[in-house]
């Protein structure tokens, strides 16, 4: 998102080192300056170079594998010296606790989000950053890496409306007729469907942009997971399916996640799968959805790495993946010193899996899933999770395993906490079909 114009983001700080850059150093330091290239070169030539000499960029560090590590080299050492420490759950998260005050910095390249329950702590770290680096304070969080943030007393809304509209404009779908679902529920995609595309690059770029859009649009997660299976050899049928996803986005480009300010602090997870759901490999599709109270915070729709001979085996793989996600989120909440209810509730609609989890004796039909059984049993015994049954009709993770009819799809979406705060602006759109 380097080329995108940022609007008033968020106590988001563009970190720009203000060391003097000599001719030899400029090749290695240009990447750290977060201003337009022409302005960067002009500033360098005016302040650091003798008359008649300019900076020649031989290789862009943003194109190198070590770019992110180089950008992340100096800032952490400064934050550590200022009393912050790395989160064990996320290495880009820095935390500082003093008395009843918590301050958090989330770093992405040269962009930082600051959060604290004490405004003076934010001013202090901002001042320290400005003494060491040249920074630009962009105010309260409204826009960050394509994510639009709206806050009120009732909660926080996160969406990618501008990103979605730009995507529709770039693909010529801004005036298309909306669709009611992101994928056709009457047919399954497979590798042999359709005629191979002469140039697969547009398809790959489109799917890549849709993948980033799933950051705030879990309702298209399954459709994008299906489309991403055919990046190596897409066909016209796959491209048509991708454009149907765009038609679905057209009906509500401002939809996004809403995090309620009154939500309880307990993790509730739902695990599900579509056994042998991939028609090409017969691998199962794992999915889970995790809520913090009523706020939808984590989800996955992913094809399993191996073929499972039984639905119970595949379900146990999915259950183990969900357990690992709960463990990571628990680490994160503990790092943030957030009190939350234990154990986390893990719902599953497969009775045989729940019976295996409670049966301490392995037999011939379950010994091949020994490792996953130990993971789930250990976490259950330690009080991390509590396994609970749930009927298939109440399963909230169905949305990520298979294409649903319009009615079932919208019922499932209503439980994800997806809201469209721009609905008044989009009231003139056509009815979806």
N, C-alpha and C positions, 0 to 999 in steps of 0.2 A: 504494500500500500504506500510505497514511498512517493509515487507520483500523484497521490491524491491530496487534494487541498483539505486540510483539517479545519473544522469549525469549532471554535471555542471548546476544546476538549478539556478537560478535566482535571483539575489539579493534575494535568498531564504535563510533564516537563520535557522539553526537547533538550537533551544534554549535548552541549557542544563544547568541546575542549578549547581553551583559549591559550594554550601554549603557542609560542611563536614557532612557525613551521619553516624550516630551511628547505633548500632545494632538494637535498637528499632525502629528507624526511617526508616531503610532501607526497611521495608515491605511496607511503604507508599510512598517512594520516588523513587523506582526503575523505575517506569513508566516514569519518566521525563527524563531519560538519553537516548539519541538517538544514541546509539552505539550498537555493537553486544553484545548479552547477555554474551558471554564468556569474552569479554574484560571488560564489566561492572563489572562482579563479581571479575575478577582479580584485577581491579583497586580499588574496594572497599576493598578487602581483604588486599591489599598491603598498603593502606593509612589509613584505618579507624578502622580496627579490631585488637584486641590483637592476639598474636600468638596462633594458635590452634583453632580459632573460624572463622566460615564462615557465610555468609548470607543465610538464608533459606527463599525462597519465598513461602509464604503460599497461597496467592491468587493474581492473576494478576489483576491489576486495569483496564486493557484494556477490561476485560471481565465483568466489572460491569457497571450498568446503570449510575452511578455517575462519571465514568471515565473522560468523556469530560468536565464536570463541574470542576472537581479537576484540570485537566490540564489547564483549562482556569481561574484559580483562581488568580494567582499572576501577570501574565503578564499584564492584563488590568489595575490593580492598578498602575503599574510602568508607563505605557504609559499615563495614565491620569495625573500622577504627572509630566510628561515631557511636558505637554501642549496639548496632543492629546484629542480628544473627540470621543465618540461612534457615529456612524452613526445611525440615527433613522430607516433607511431602512434595515440595515444589522448589527446585533450586533457584528459580527466578523470583521467589518471594522472600522478602526480608522483613523481619519483625523486631519490635522493641517494646518491652514492657517496663513501666515504671509506676509504682503505686497502683492506682486504678486506671491508668492510661495505657491504651494499646495503639501503636502506630504501625502501619503496614505499608510497604512499598512493593509494587508488582512491576517488574522491569521487563520490557520487550524491546530488544535492541537499544535504541536511544530514546525510547518513550517510557515514561513512568507514570503509574497511577498511585497517588497518595491517599491513604484513608486513616482517620484517627477519630477517637471520641474526645479529643482535646485540640482545638484549633491552634493554640499556641505551639503545640508540638509540630504541627504542619509548617507553621511559619519558621520555626527554628531550623528544621531540616532543610527547608527551602533556602534559608539564608546560608547555611553551611554549604549546600550544593553550589550556590551562587559564588561563594568565596573561592571554591576550588575549580568550578567549571563555569562556563557561561550558559545560563539556562533561560528558558522562556516559560513563564507561568501562564498557562492557557485557561485558567479559571476553573469553575466547577465542571464536573464531568458531564459532558453532553455528547461528545463524539470521540471515538477512540478506535483506530484501525478498522474503520468501516462500520463499527457498532454505534448505534444511536441510543443514548441513555436519557430517559425522562423520569424525573423523581416527583413524588407527591407524598403527602402524609400517609396515604394508603399503601404505598410501596414503590417499587422501581420497575420500569418497563424497559426491556431491551429488545431492539429490533435492528433491521438492516434495510430500511425503506429506500434510502438513496441508492444503496448498492443494488437492490432489486430493480429499481426503475432504470438504473444505468444498464443493467444486464438485459432488460427487456428492450431498451432502446438500441443497444448494440446488436441485438439479434433480430431487429425489425419486428418485434412482437408487442410493441407498446399499444397497438390498437387491435390486438387479437381478441377473439371471443373467449371469455374465461371458461375453464373446465372445473368440474366439481371435485375431482380427485386428481392427485399428481401422477397416477399410473392407472392404466386400464386393468380393471379387476377381472375381466372375462378372458384374458389371455396372458400367458407367461412368456417372457423373453427367453431366447436361447441363442446360442452362437450361430446356428445354421439358418436363422430366420433372415430373409431379405437378401439384398444384393450388396456386396462389400462396397464401401465408399472409396472413391478414387483418391481423395485426400482426407485422411482421418484427423488432421490437425484441428479443424474447427470443432469437431465433436469432442476431442480431448480438452480443448480450451473451455468449451461450454461446461462439460462435466466437472472440470477443475474449479470453475467459478461456483457451480452448484454445491460442491463439497464445502466450500467456505461458507456458503449461505446456510448450511445446516447448523452453524453455530447458534443461531437464534430461531431456526425453523425445523424443529424435530419432526414436524408433520411431513416433510419431504425426505426424511432420512432413509426410509426403505426404498423409495423410488431411486434416490441417488446411489444407494448401495447396489441396486440392480444395474443401473446404467454404468457404474464404474467397473463391472465385471467384463466389459467388452471394449476396453480402451485400446487393446492391441489390434483388434480387427473389427471395428464397428461396421454396421450395415445401415441401409436406409431405414429399416424398421427400428433400429436402436435410436437413430437420429429423430425419427418421428416421435418415439416415446419421450425423448429429451424435450422436444418442443411441447409435448403435452404437459410436462412438468412446468414449463414456462407459462402455459395457458392457465394452469392452476395458480401460479404465483400472481398472475394478472388480477385475479378477483380481489386480493387483499395484500398488496405489496407492503403495507405497514404492519402486518401481523408480527407478533413477537412474544417473548416470554415475559410473564409478570411475576415478580417476587413480592409477596405480601409482607407488609411490616408486622402483621399480627400472627404470622405463621408460627407454629410450635417447633421446637428444636428436637426432632426425632427423625432418624432416617428410616424411610419406608421404601422397600425395593420390591420390584415385580420381575420375575424371571420367566422367560418363555422361549420357545423355539419352533421352527417349522422343520420337522424331521424330513431329511432327504429332499429339501425344498429346491435345491439347485438342479434343474433338469439336465445340465451338461455333465456335472460331476457327482451328483447325488449326495453332496455334502449338505449338512443341516445348516440352517441359518439361526444363529444365536442372537438373542436380543434381551435387553433389560432396560428398565426405567427406574430411576431413583429419585425420591422426593425428600426434601427437607421440610417436614410438616406438609404444607400444601404447595410448596414451591418446587417446581420441576427443575432439577439441577444437573442430572446426568443421564445419558442414554447411550445405547449402542445397537446397531444392526449390522452384523458381520457374519460372513460365512465361516464355518469351522474349518480347521486345518486338515482334518481327517474325516473319512467316511465312518459312520457309526452303524453297527449292525442292528441296533435296537433303539427305539425312541427313548427308553430310560437312560441308556448310555449317553445319548446326545443331550438329553435334558440335564444329566449330571454335569456334563461339560459346561453347559450354560449356567448352571447353578454355581459352579466353582468360579466362573468368570465374574458373576454378580457378587459373590462373596469377596473376591479380591478388590472389586471396586468399592465395596462398603468399607473394607479395611483401609484403603487409601483415603477415602473421605473422612473416616474416623481420625486418621493421623492428621489430616488437614484441620479438622475442627479442634483437635487437641492442641496443635501448634498455635492456633488462634486464641486458645484459652476460652473457647466458647462452651458453656455448660450445655449438655444435651442429654436426652433420655437414652438409657441403655436397657436392654439390648436393642439393636436395630431389627426391625421386622422385615423378614424376607418371605414373600408370598410365592407359592408355586401351585400350579393346577394339575400336577401329575402325582397321583397318590402313590404309585410304585416307587417314585424317587423319594418321597417323604418316608416311606417304610424302609427303604435301603439306608437312609440317613440315620434312622433310629435303631437299625439292626447292627449289632456289633460283630456278628459272625459273617465272614465272607464265604461265599460258596462259588461254584464254578461259573455261574452266570454273572457274578459281580466282581470277580478277582481282577479283571482287566481294567477296572476303574478304581483300583485300590487307592491311588494317589489323590484323586479328586475326593474320594470318600473321607480320607484322612484330613484334607483341608477343611471340608465342611464340618466334620465332626469336631475337629479341634477348635474351630471358631465358634461352634455352638456351645461346646463345653466351657470355653473361656468367657462366655457371656457377650461376645461381639454381636452375634445374630440369634434370632429366634425364628425357626422355620414354622410357617403357618400355611394351611391349605386355603385354597380359594377356588371358586367355581370359574369355569371358562368364560362365562358371561360377564364376570366381574374382573377378568384379567385385563389390566391396563397396558400390557405390553404387546397385545395383538397387533397394534398399529405398525410395529417394526418387523414383523415376521412374514406377512403376506399381504397382497393387495386386497382391499376391502371394498364393499359396495358403498355408494355415496352415503347411505343412511348410517351404516356401522362406522364408516370413516369419520363422519362428523360427530357422532356420539363419542368416539374415542378421543378426538381432538378436543372436545369440550372438557375433558378431564386432564389435559396437559397444562392448563393454565396459560393458553395462548390467547392473547387479546390484540385487538387492533384499535389503538387510540386515535388513528387517523380515519376512522370509518366515516366521520362526517364529511371529510374532504373527498372520499371516494364513493359517495352515495350515488353518483351518476353512472357508475359502471354497469355493464350488462349483466343479466342474470346468468350464472354458470350453467353449463350443460353437461 
